[in-house]
Amino acid sequence: LSFDTAWACPLPVLKELSKHHPDEEITVRYADEDLGSNCGTVRLKAGETVSVEVAGSWDEMSEQDQQQWTAWARDLRGWPEDVEDDE
């Protein structure tokens, strides 16, 4: 399942979906247009969070972490390095 949404990952909706399929683990990978922030991976099962690996606050990340999360988000969204995040 792939979709675009404004501002944030709709985790409450996805947790509710997970409740309806309690035997399945749902992996949510998300990245918004602000490449490198508001992105990550959350795993859900039976409506509960199993694991979380998300980018921290941009201003609090090291330059290395910023580069890592930016590359991760570009890969997820399929954006090459020459595409700016505001396009």
N, C-alpha and C positions, 0 to 999 in steps of 0.2 A: 504494500500500500504506500503510495507516495502522494503528497499534497503540499500546497503552499498555504500558509496562514500568516496573518499579520502579528507582529510583535513578539510572540512567545509560543513555545511548544504547548499544545493544549493537553497537558498531563491529566487534569481532572477527567476529561472526556476519555482519554486512553485508559486510565485506571478503571473507569466504569466499564469500558469494553472488556478489559481484562477480567473483571468480575463475572462477566457473562461467559467466559471461556476459561474456567479456573484450572483446567489441566494443561493449558498451553502457556508457555513463556513468551511474552511479547517483547521484542527488542525495538526500542524507539531510538532512532538516530536522527538528530535534527541540527540544522544550522540556518540561521537567518541571514539576511543580506549584509549584516555587519560582520564580515568575515573574521572569525577568530574569537568572537564573543557570542554569548547566547547560543552555545552549541555543545553537543556531547551525546552520550549514550546512556539511556536508562532502560533497565530490564524490569518488567512487571510480571507478576504471576498472581492470579486469584485476587486482583485488585490491590496488591501490595507491591512496594518497590523492593526488588531483589538486589539490584546493584545500581550505582550511579557513578559515571565518570563524565564530568562536565567542566567546561572552561571556567576559570575563576573570573573575578572582576578584572577587566582589562587593565585598569590602572595599578592593580596589585600583582599582576603577573610579571615574571621576568621577561626580558626580550626573547629569550629562547622559548619560553612557554607561549608567548604571543605568536612567534613564528610557527611553532608546532601546531597550535590550534587553528591558525590561519590556513596552513597547508591541509589540515584535516578537513576543515570546512570546504575548501576549494575542491578537494577530492570528492567529498560527499555530494556537493552540488554540481560537480562536473564542470567547474569553471577553471579554465587555464590561468596560469600566473599572469598573463598579460591583460586580463580582464579586471578592471577596477571594481571595488565592492559597491560603488554607487551607480553603476550602469544598469 
